[in-house]
Amino acid sequence: MDFNEDTLRGLLSGRRIGGSVYFFRKVASTNEIACELALKGASEGTVVIADAQTKGKGRFNRVWQSPAGCNLYTSIVIRPPTEPALASQITLMTGVAVAELLSSYCPYVTLKWPNDVQIGGKKVSGILAQMRASGKRVDFIIVGIGTNINMKRDAFEETIQDISTSLREETGGDISRVDLTVKLYDSFERWYARYIRDGFDPIRDMWLKYNSKGRHVQVVSGNELYKGEVVGIDGDGALLLRDENKITRRIIAGDVSILRGLVCF
Ligand code: BTN
């Protein structure tokens, strides 16, 4: 099946997530388009999909490499009835939804706090959530997801070749982008419904299953560098890190790298 607007519209019609589709051959960033649509009142579940992005955004203003013809770049508009302070839980929830989906293609999927989905310790998918809030209410959140599906190893920029991968590289075969896209929204819809119904606890439990606790990591958070062992995530989605003096810190934002300990296989 071709990865195009008609095919995706047909398959997603009537769904809560994906029922309204905006498809582009090439855009600067699907997150930017989704944000413009949300500001104009786009309803929850609206999705933006692109075959290529010219300014794909990653966290910390990094570039998300977004060539045509091989991957999925999508942004989902949601309007959760939660407080802005809890919005980071949505990133973790999305990580679980993506990890569960990718596990059906490849068994070695893990999550790295807060937003990386990895296979064999290499990044296969990243999440960039952006929020607009008014006072104590979330107006909308744009959940941007980039997943490397059929990208070949030598197509990754040299600087990220050793830390990135794609499903094709891990499984050895081409994967239907159409199928994966539809299944991604299914998985997101299920986990999002669960989050709204049962809160963060089931998400945290599942997140921890994909993230072997006990890993030794270092975290750059603002100007600080913390080292320690991951002991979990708390009810707000913050990382709990225990240092060598047995002091446990809550880290709300930061960039994690793994120091030692095995990747889950
Ligand atoms: C990260 O790991 O740093 C987050 C990467 C998020 C990339 C996706 S691709 C679709 C959406 N549009 C963007 O510009 N970024 C996100």
py3Dmol code that shows the C-alpha trace and the ligand (Angstrom):
import py3Dmol

protein = """\
ATOM      1  CA  MET A   1       0.000   0.000   0.000  1.00  0.00           C
ATOM      2  CA  ASP A   2       1.295   3.442  -0.901  1.00  0.00           C
ATOM      3  CA  PHE A   3       2.083   5.855   1.864  1.00  0.00           C
ATOM      4  CA  ASN A   4      -0.248   8.621   0.731  1.00  0.00           C
ATOM      5  CA  GLU A   5      -3.149  10.739   1.866  1.00  0.00           C
ATOM      6  CA  ASP A   6      -5.966   8.669   0.327  1.00  0.00           C
ATOM      7  CA  THR A   7      -4.756   5.362   1.731  1.00  0.00           C
ATOM      8  CA  LEU A   8      -4.242   6.743   5.227  1.00  0.00           C
ATOM      9  CA  ARG A   9      -7.550   8.682   5.232  1.00  0.00           C
ATOM     10  CA  GLY A  10      -9.406   5.550   4.187  1.00  0.00           C
ATOM     11  CA  LEU A  11      -7.847   3.377   6.874  1.00  0.00           C
ATOM     12  CA  LEU A  12      -8.153   5.939   9.666  1.00  0.00           C
ATOM     13  CA  SER A  13     -11.650   7.178   8.928  1.00  0.00           C
ATOM     14  CA  GLY A  14     -13.928   7.273  11.987  1.00  0.00           C
ATOM     15  CA  ARG A  15     -11.143   6.775  14.519  1.00  0.00           C
ATOM     16  CA  ARG A  16     -10.676   8.870  17.623  1.00  0.00           C
ATOM     17  CA  ILE A  17      -6.964   9.327  16.914  1.00  0.00           C
ATOM     18  CA  GLY A  18      -6.395   9.867  13.209  1.00  0.00           C
ATOM     19  CA  GLY A  19     -10.033  10.490  12.193  1.00  0.00           C
ATOM     20  CA  SER A  20      -8.881  13.871  10.873  1.00  0.00           C
ATOM     21  CA  VAL A  21      -5.676  13.600   8.800  1.00  0.00           C
ATOM     22  CA  TYR A  22      -3.447  16.269   7.279  1.00  0.00           C
ATOM     23  CA  PHE A  23      -0.878  14.642   5.000  1.00  0.00           C
ATOM     24  CA  PHE A  24       2.082  16.419   3.401  1.00  0.00           C
ATOM     25  CA  ARG A  25       4.814  15.240   1.058  1.00  0.00           C
ATOM     26  CA  LYS A  26       7.204  17.743   2.642  1.00  0.00           C
ATOM     27  CA  VAL A  27       6.835  20.230   5.493  1.00  0.00           C
ATOM     28  CA  ALA A  28       9.182  22.090   7.785  1.00  0.00           C
ATOM     29  CA  SER A  29       7.903  20.280  10.894  1.00  0.00           C
ATOM     30  CA  THR A  30       4.671  18.372  11.547  1.00  0.00           C
ATOM     31  CA  ASN A  31       4.708  19.769  15.099  1.00  0.00           C
ATOM     32  CA  GLU A  32       4.550  23.323  13.712  1.00  0.00           C
ATOM     33  CA  ILE A  33       1.615  22.496  11.435  1.00  0.00           C
ATOM     34  CA  ALA A  34      -0.221  20.660  14.219  1.00  0.00           C
ATOM     35  CA  CYS A  35       0.324  23.637  16.510  1.00  0.00           C
ATOM     36  CA  GLU A  36      -1.151  26.044  13.919  1.00  0.00           C
ATOM     37  CA  LEU A  37      -4.137  23.725  13.481  1.00  0.00           C
ATOM     38  CA  ALA A  38      -4.661  23.395  17.238  1.00  0.00           C
ATOM     39  CA  LEU A  39      -4.555  27.183  17.641  1.00  0.00           C
ATOM     40  CA  LYS A  40      -7.351  27.342  15.041  1.00  0.00           C
ATOM     41  CA  GLY A  41      -9.395  24.846  17.070  1.00  0.00           C
ATOM     42  CA  ALA A  42      -8.448  21.439  15.583  1.00  0.00           C
ATOM     43  CA  SER A  43     -10.161  18.731  17.582  1.00  0.00           C
ATOM     44  CA  GLU A  44      -8.521  16.087  19.731  1.00  0.00           C
ATOM     45  CA  GLY A  45      -7.167  13.233  17.623  1.00  0.00           C
ATOM     46  CA  THR A  46      -6.252  15.376  14.601  1.00  0.00           C
ATOM     47  CA  VAL A  47      -3.009  14.055  13.122  1.00  0.00           C
ATOM     48  CA  VAL A  48      -0.420  15.571  10.828  1.00  0.00           C
ATOM     49  CA  ILE A  49       1.762  13.199   8.805  1.00  0.00           C
ATOM     50  CA  ALA A  50       4.671  14.022   6.520  1.00  0.00           C
ATOM     51  CA  ASP A  51       6.759  11.945   4.159  1.00  0.00           C
ATOM     52  CA  ALA A  52       9.690  14.338   4.743  1.00  0.00           C
ATOM     53  CA  GLN A  53      10.518  17.282   6.993  1.00  0.00           C
ATOM     54  CA  THR A  54      12.962  20.051   6.200  1.00  0.00           C
ATOM     55  CA  LYS A  55      13.218  21.282   9.788  1.00  0.00           C
ATOM     56  CA  GLY A  56      12.314  18.250  11.884  1.00  0.00           C
ATOM     57  CA  LYS A  57      12.713  19.261  15.521  1.00  0.00           C
ATOM     58  CA  GLY A  58      14.178  17.185  18.302  1.00  0.00           C
ATOM     59  CA  ARG A  59      14.503  18.029  21.985  1.00  0.00           C
ATOM     60  CA  PHE A  60      16.900  20.793  23.018  1.00  0.00           C
ATOM     61  CA  ASN A  61      16.543  22.356  19.545  1.00  0.00           C
ATOM     62  CA  ARG A  62      18.286  19.432  17.930  1.00  0.00           C
ATOM     63  CA  VAL A  63      17.515  18.492  14.348  1.00  0.00           C
ATOM     64  CA  TRP A  64      15.482  15.341  13.702  1.00  0.00           C
ATOM     65  CA  GLN A  65      16.779  13.858  10.463  1.00  0.00           C
ATOM     66  CA  SER A  66      13.715  13.457   8.263  1.00  0.00           C
ATOM     67  CA  PRO A  67      14.432  12.167   4.750  1.00  0.00           C
ATOM     68  CA  ALA A  68      11.611  11.199   2.352  1.00  0.00           C
ATOM     69  CA  GLY A  69      10.413   7.729   1.483  1.00  0.00           C
ATOM     70  CA  CYS A  70      11.453   5.734   4.537  1.00  0.00           C
ATOM     71  CA  ASN A  71      10.208   6.874   7.968  1.00  0.00           C
ATOM     72  CA  LEU A  72       7.201   8.212   9.834  1.00  0.00           C
ATOM     73  CA  TYR A  73       6.980  11.800  11.063  1.00  0.00           C
ATOM     74  CA  THR A  74       3.702  12.555  12.770  1.00  0.00           C
ATOM     75  CA  SER A  75       2.134  14.909  15.295  1.00  0.00           C
ATOM     76  CA  ILE A  76      -1.057  14.255  17.226  1.00  0.00           C
ATOM     77  CA  VAL A  77      -3.247  16.982  18.746  1.00  0.00           C
ATOM     78  CA  ILE A  78      -4.682  16.087  22.141  1.00  0.00           C
ATOM     79  CA  ARG A  79      -6.635  18.103  24.690  1.00  0.00           C
ATOM     80  CA  PRO A  80      -6.292  16.130  27.949  1.00  0.00           C
ATOM     81  CA  PRO A  81      -8.248  17.238  31.013  1.00  0.00           C
ATOM     82  CA  THR A  82      -5.040  17.414  33.065  1.00  0.00           C
ATOM     83  CA  GLU A  83      -3.046  20.113  34.769  1.00  0.00           C
ATOM     84  CA  PRO A  84      -0.083  21.579  32.863  1.00  0.00           C
ATOM     85  CA  ALA A  85       2.234  20.334  35.639  1.00  0.00           C
ATOM     86  CA  LEU A  86       1.380  16.746  34.694  1.00  0.00           C
ATOM     87  CA  ALA A  87       1.925  17.148  30.967  1.00  0.00           C
ATOM     88  CA  SER A  88       5.264  15.332  31.057  1.00  0.00           C
ATOM     89  CA  GLN A  89       3.316  12.166  31.849  1.00  0.00           C
ATOM     90  CA  ILE A  90       2.025  12.327  28.280  1.00  0.00           C
ATOM     91  CA  THR A  91       5.571  11.918  26.932  1.00  0.00           C
ATOM     92  CA  LEU A  92       6.027   8.788  29.050  1.00  0.00           C
ATOM     93  CA  MET A  93       2.610   7.466  28.037  1.00  0.00           C
ATOM     94  CA  THR A  94       3.498   7.978  24.373  1.00  0.00           C
ATOM     95  CA  GLY A  95       6.806   6.179  24.939  1.00  0.00           C
ATOM     96  CA  VAL A  96       4.890   3.175  26.261  1.00  0.00           C
ATOM     97  CA  ALA A  97       2.497   3.242  23.284  1.00  0.00           C
ATOM     98  CA  VAL A  98       5.394   3.403  20.802  1.00  0.00           C
ATOM     99  CA  ALA A  99       7.455   0.773  22.644  1.00  0.00           C
ATOM    100  CA  GLU A 100       4.526  -1.634  22.737  1.00  0.00           C
ATOM    101  CA  LEU A 101       3.932  -1.187  19.031  1.00  0.00           C
ATOM    102  CA  LEU A 102       7.591  -1.550  18.041  1.00  0.00           C
ATOM    103  CA  SER A 103       7.884  -4.650  20.230  1.00  0.00           C
ATOM    104  CA  SER A 104       5.473  -6.364  17.865  1.00  0.00           C
ATOM    105  CA  TYR A 105       8.131  -5.946  15.135  1.00  0.00           C
ATOM    106  CA  CYS A 106      11.246  -6.527  17.218  1.00  0.00           C
ATOM    107  CA  PRO A 107      11.571  -7.958  20.741  1.00  0.00           C
ATOM    108  CA  TYR A 108      14.450  -5.831  22.003  1.00  0.00           C
ATOM    109  CA  VAL A 109      12.715  -2.489  22.513  1.00  0.00           C
ATOM    110  CA  THR A 110      13.533  -0.374  25.575  1.00  0.00           C
ATOM    111  CA  LEU A 111      12.700   3.110  26.843  1.00  0.00           C
ATOM    112  CA  LYS A 112      15.197   5.701  27.965  1.00  0.00           C
ATOM    113  CA  TRP A 113      13.869   8.533  30.111  1.00  0.00           C
ATOM    114  CA  PRO A 114      12.193  10.713  29.150  1.00  0.00           C
ATOM    115  CA  ASN A 115      11.471  10.273  25.468  1.00  0.00           C
ATOM    116  CA  ASP A 116      13.717   7.832  23.627  1.00  0.00           C
ATOM    117  CA  VAL A 117      12.627   4.490  22.261  1.00  0.00           C
ATOM    118  CA  GLN A 118      15.623   2.281  21.615  1.00  0.00           C
ATOM    119  CA  ILE A 119      16.570  -1.077  20.172  1.00  0.00           C
ATOM    120  CA  GLY A 120      19.822  -2.553  21.407  1.00  0.00           C
ATOM    121  CA  GLY A 121      20.658   0.798  22.998  1.00  0.00           C
ATOM    122  CA  LYS A 122      20.228   2.754  19.743  1.00  0.00           C
ATOM    123  CA  LYS A 123      17.488   5.272  19.166  1.00  0.00           C
ATOM    124  CA  VAL A 124      14.727   4.151  16.839  1.00  0.00           C
ATOM    125  CA  SER A 125      12.034   6.669  17.792  1.00  0.00           C
ATOM    126  CA  GLY A 126      11.841  10.010  19.584  1.00  0.00           C
ATOM    127  CA  ILE A 127       8.983  12.015  21.055  1.00  0.00           C
ATOM    128  CA  LEU A 128       8.678  15.787  21.236  1.00  0.00           C
ATOM    129  CA  ALA A 129       5.611  17.008  23.127  1.00  0.00           C
ATOM    130  CA  GLN A 130       4.733  20.698  23.092  1.00  0.00           C
ATOM    131  CA  MET A 131       2.004  22.227  25.202  1.00  0.00           C
ATOM    132  CA  ARG A 132      -0.141  25.335  25.336  1.00  0.00           C
ATOM    133  CA  ALA A 133      -1.818  26.007  28.651  1.00  0.00           C
ATOM    134  CA  SER A 134      -4.098  28.689  30.080  1.00  0.00           C
ATOM    135  CA  GLY A 135      -3.746  28.979  33.831  1.00  0.00           C
ATOM    136  CA  LYS A 136      -4.362  25.569  35.401  1.00  0.00           C
ATOM    137  CA  ARG A 137      -5.781  24.061  32.214  1.00  0.00           C
ATOM    138  CA  VAL A 138      -4.041  22.378  29.311  1.00  0.00           C
ATOM    139  CA  ASP A 139      -5.391  23.912  26.133  1.00  0.00           C
ATOM    140  CA  PHE A 140      -3.648  21.398  23.888  1.00  0.00           C
ATOM    141  CA  ILE A 141      -0.582  19.214  23.621  1.00  0.00           C
ATOM    142  CA  ILE A 142       1.111  18.383  20.345  1.00  0.00           C
ATOM    143  CA  VAL A 143       2.683  14.944  20.549  1.00  0.00           C
ATOM    144  CA  GLY A 144       5.336  14.681  17.833  1.00  0.00           C
ATOM    145  CA  ILE A 145       6.688  11.219  17.082  1.00  0.00           C
ATOM    146  CA  GLY A 146       9.516  10.405  14.693  1.00  0.00           C
ATOM    147  CA  THR A 147      10.163   6.731  13.973  1.00  0.00           C
ATOM    148  CA  ASN A 148      12.978   5.365  11.834  1.00  0.00           C
ATOM    149  CA  ILE A 149      11.319   2.586   9.883  1.00  0.00           C
ATOM    150  CA  ASN A 150      13.136   1.673   6.655  1.00  0.00           C
ATOM    151  CA  MET A 151      16.102   4.052   6.889  1.00  0.00           C
ATOM    152  CA  LYS A 152      19.401   2.414   5.988  1.00  0.00           C
ATOM    153  CA  ARG A 153      22.373   2.686   8.285  1.00  0.00           C
ATOM    154  CA  ASP A 154      24.482   4.719   5.875  1.00  0.00           C
ATOM    155  CA  ALA A 155      21.652   7.247   5.408  1.00  0.00           C
ATOM    156  CA  PHE A 156      22.026   8.444   9.020  1.00  0.00           C
ATOM    157  CA  GLU A 157      24.274  11.450   9.414  1.00  0.00           C
ATOM    158  CA  GLU A 158      27.711  10.317  10.443  1.00  0.00           C
ATOM    159  CA  THR A 159      27.505  11.936  13.863  1.00  0.00           C
ATOM    160  CA  ILE A 160      24.497   9.786  14.839  1.00  0.00           C
ATOM    161  CA  GLN A 161      25.228   6.563  12.937  1.00  0.00           C
ATOM    162  CA  ASP A 162      26.453   4.756  16.039  1.00  0.00           C
ATOM    163  CA  ILE A 163      23.588   5.816  18.268  1.00  0.00           C
ATOM    164  CA  SER A 164      20.658   5.487  15.848  1.00  0.00           C
ATOM    165  CA  THR A 165      18.891   2.621  14.181  1.00  0.00           C
ATOM    166  CA  SER A 166      15.755   1.770  12.233  1.00  0.00           C
ATOM    167  CA  LEU A 167      13.322  -1.129  12.363  1.00  0.00           C
ATOM    168  CA  ARG A 168      14.638  -2.330   9.018  1.00  0.00           C
ATOM    169  CA  GLU A 169      18.204  -2.389  10.293  1.00  0.00           C
ATOM    170  CA  GLU A 170      17.111  -4.450  13.305  1.00  0.00           C
ATOM    171  CA  THR A 171      14.725  -6.870  11.612  1.00  0.00           C
ATOM    172  CA  GLY A 172      16.360  -7.141   8.202  1.00  0.00           C
ATOM    173  CA  GLY A 173      13.234  -6.501   6.172  1.00  0.00           C
ATOM    174  CA  ASP A 174      11.216  -3.609   4.740  1.00  0.00           C
ATOM    175  CA  ILE A 175       8.224  -2.641   6.858  1.00  0.00           C
ATOM    176  CA  SER A 176       4.940  -1.172   5.611  1.00  0.00           C
ATOM    177  CA  ARG A 177       4.775   2.444   6.735  1.00  0.00           C
ATOM    178  CA  VAL A 178       1.010   2.460   6.238  1.00  0.00           C
ATOM    179  CA  ASP A 179       0.499  -0.524   8.575  1.00  0.00           C
ATOM    180  CA  LEU A 180       2.843   0.857  11.173  1.00  0.00           C
ATOM    181  CA  THR A 181       1.167   4.282  11.088  1.00  0.00           C
ATOM    182  CA  VAL A 182      -2.317   2.851  11.622  1.00  0.00           C
ATOM    183  CA  LYS A 183      -1.066   0.592  14.432  1.00  0.00           C
ATOM    184  CA  LEU A 184       0.742   3.495  16.070  1.00  0.00           C
ATOM    185  CA  TYR A 185      -2.465   5.519  16.371  1.00  0.00           C
ATOM    186  CA  ASP A 186      -4.255   2.400  17.682  1.00  0.00           C
ATOM    187  CA  SER A 187      -1.654   1.922  20.355  1.00  0.00           C
ATOM    188  CA  PHE A 188      -1.662   5.616  21.249  1.00  0.00           C
ATOM    189  CA  GLU A 189      -5.466   5.617  21.438  1.00  0.00           C
ATOM    190  CA  ARG A 190      -5.489   2.633  23.823  1.00  0.00           C
ATOM    191  CA  TRP A 191      -2.849   4.007  26.169  1.00  0.00           C
ATOM    192  CA  TYR A 192      -4.289   7.503  26.105  1.00  0.00           C
ATOM    193  CA  ALA A 193      -7.767   6.175  26.987  1.00  0.00           C
ATOM    194  CA  ARG A 194      -6.205   4.192  29.831  1.00  0.00           C
ATOM    195  CA  TYR A 195      -4.333   7.250  31.072  1.00  0.00           C
ATOM    196  CA  ILE A 196      -7.509   9.337  31.122  1.00  0.00           C
ATOM    197  CA  ARG A 197      -9.461   6.526  32.837  1.00  0.00           C
ATOM    198  CA  ASP A 198      -6.945   5.129  35.340  1.00  0.00           C
ATOM    199  CA  GLY A 199      -4.330   7.851  35.704  1.00  0.00           C
ATOM    200  CA  PHE A 200      -0.552   7.543  35.548  1.00  0.00           C
ATOM    201  CA  ASP A 201       0.062   4.404  37.685  1.00  0.00           C
ATOM    202  CA  PRO A 202      -0.510   1.788  34.948  1.00  0.00           C
ATOM    203  CA  ILE A 203       1.598   3.865  32.568  1.00  0.00           C
ATOM    204  CA  ARG A 204       4.430   4.038  35.087  1.00  0.00           C
ATOM    205  CA  ASP A 205       4.307   0.277  35.674  1.00  0.00           C
ATOM    206  CA  MET A 206       4.530  -0.460  31.975  1.00  0.00           C
ATOM    207  CA  TRP A 207       7.181   2.221  31.418  1.00  0.00           C
ATOM    208  CA  LEU A 208       9.373   0.590  34.060  1.00  0.00           C
ATOM    209  CA  LYS A 209       9.017  -2.774  32.338  1.00  0.00           C
ATOM    210  CA  TYR A 210      10.546  -1.286  29.211  1.00  0.00           C
ATOM    211  CA  ASN A 211      13.276   0.532  31.142  1.00  0.00           C
ATOM    212  CA  SER A 212      15.416  -1.803  33.172  1.00  0.00           C
ATOM    213  CA  LYS A 213      15.808  -0.118  36.511  1.00  0.00           C
ATOM    214  CA  GLY A 214      19.236  -0.287  38.039  1.00  0.00           C
ATOM    215  CA  ARG A 215      21.015   1.197  35.056  1.00  0.00           C
ATOM    216  CA  HIS A 216      23.807   3.591  35.861  1.00  0.00           C
ATOM    217  CA  VAL A 217      23.366   6.820  33.984  1.00  0.00           C
ATOM    218  CA  GLN A 218      24.489  10.404  33.891  1.00  0.00           C
ATOM    219  CA  VAL A 219      22.019  13.201  33.419  1.00  0.00           C
ATOM    220  CA  VAL A 220      22.736  16.709  32.201  1.00  0.00           C
ATOM    221  CA  SER A 221      20.003  18.938  33.590  1.00  0.00           C
ATOM    222  CA  GLY A 222      20.550  22.646  32.945  1.00  0.00           C
ATOM    223  CA  ASN A 223      24.092  23.361  34.162  1.00  0.00           C
ATOM    224  CA  GLU A 224      24.150  20.364  36.498  1.00  0.00           C
ATOM    225  CA  LEU A 225      25.547  16.897  35.895  1.00  0.00           C
ATOM    226  CA  TYR A 226      24.163  14.051  38.008  1.00  0.00           C
ATOM    227  CA  LYS A 227      25.404  10.464  38.080  1.00  0.00           C
ATOM    228  CA  GLY A 228      23.659   7.560  39.689  1.00  0.00           C
ATOM    229  CA  GLU A 229      21.436   4.548  39.432  1.00  0.00           C
ATOM    230  CA  VAL A 230      17.921   4.739  38.035  1.00  0.00           C
ATOM    231  CA  VAL A 231      15.533   3.657  40.778  1.00  0.00           C
ATOM    232  CA  GLY A 232      12.309   4.523  38.991  1.00  0.00           C
ATOM    233  CA  ILE A 233      10.026   7.368  37.999  1.00  0.00           C
ATOM    234  CA  ASP A 234       7.623   9.074  40.382  1.00  0.00           C
ATOM    235  CA  GLY A 235       3.935   9.851  40.052  1.00  0.00           C
ATOM    236  CA  ASP A 236       4.686  13.072  38.135  1.00  0.00           C
ATOM    237  CA  GLY A 237       6.917  11.299  35.644  1.00  0.00           C
ATOM    238  CA  ALA A 238      10.193  12.643  37.099  1.00  0.00           C
ATOM    239  CA  LEU A 239      13.269  10.373  36.997  1.00  0.00           C
ATOM    240  CA  LEU A 240      14.460   9.092  40.386  1.00  0.00           C
ATOM    241  CA  LEU A 241      18.229   8.828  40.509  1.00  0.00           C
ATOM    242  CA  ARG A 242      20.208   7.503  43.502  1.00  0.00           C
ATOM    243  CA  ASP A 243      23.779   8.718  43.762  1.00  0.00           C
ATOM    244  CA  GLU A 244      26.772   7.024  45.389  1.00  0.00           C
ATOM    245  CA  ASN A 245      25.880   8.617  48.751  1.00  0.00           C
ATOM    246  CA  LYS A 246      22.457   6.915  48.529  1.00  0.00           C
ATOM    247  CA  ILE A 247      20.725  10.257  48.033  1.00  0.00           C
ATOM    248  CA  THR A 248      17.750   9.997  45.680  1.00  0.00           C
ATOM    249  CA  ARG A 249      17.075  13.026  43.465  1.00  0.00           C
ATOM    250  CA  ARG A 250      14.051  13.835  41.349  1.00  0.00           C
ATOM    251  CA  ILE A 251      15.084  14.978  37.895  1.00  0.00           C
ATOM    252  CA  ILE A 252      12.359  16.806  36.038  1.00  0.00           C
ATOM    253  CA  ALA A 253      14.159  17.493  32.744  1.00  0.00           C
ATOM    254  CA  GLY A 254      17.457  16.488  31.267  1.00  0.00           C
ATOM    255  CA  ASP A 255      19.475  14.440  28.846  1.00  0.00           C
ATOM    256  CA  VAL A 256      20.416  10.956  29.986  1.00  0.00           C
ATOM    257  CA  SER A 257      23.325   8.825  28.849  1.00  0.00           C
ATOM    258  CA  ILE A 258      24.022   5.297  29.982  1.00  0.00           C
ATOM    259  CA  LEU A 259      27.279   4.735  31.835  1.00  0.00           C
ATOM    260  CA  ARG A 260      27.298   0.987  32.406  1.00  0.00           C
ATOM    261  CA  GLY A 261      24.887  -1.855  32.706  1.00  0.00           C
ATOM    262  CA  LEU A 262      23.395  -3.974  29.999  1.00  0.00           C
ATOM    263  CA  VAL A 263      20.821  -2.954  27.513  1.00  0.00           C
ATOM    264  CA  CYS A 264      17.726  -5.158  27.875  1.00  0.00           C
ATOM    265  CA  PHE A 265      17.892  -8.095  25.503  1.00  0.00           C
TER     266      PHE A 265
END
"""
ligand_1 = """\
16
BTN
C 13.792 13.753 20.120
O 14.057 12.583 20.361
O 14.623 14.638 20.290
C 12.416 14.090 19.628
C 12.269 13.859 18.148
C 10.867 14.144 17.655
C 10.788 14.121 16.148
C 9.375 14.227 15.675
S 9.234 13.909 13.939
C 7.582 14.435 13.976
C 7.522 15.651 14.867
N 7.843 16.855 14.126
C 8.983 17.406 14.519
O 9.496 18.431 14.039
N 9.513 16.692 15.532
C 8.676 15.561 15.883
"""
view = py3Dmol.view(width=600, height=400)
view.addModel(protein, "pdb")
view.setStyle({"model": 0}, {"cartoon": {"style": "trace"}})
view.addModel(ligand_1, "xyz")
view.setStyle({"model": 1}, {"stick": {}})
view.zoomTo()
view.show()
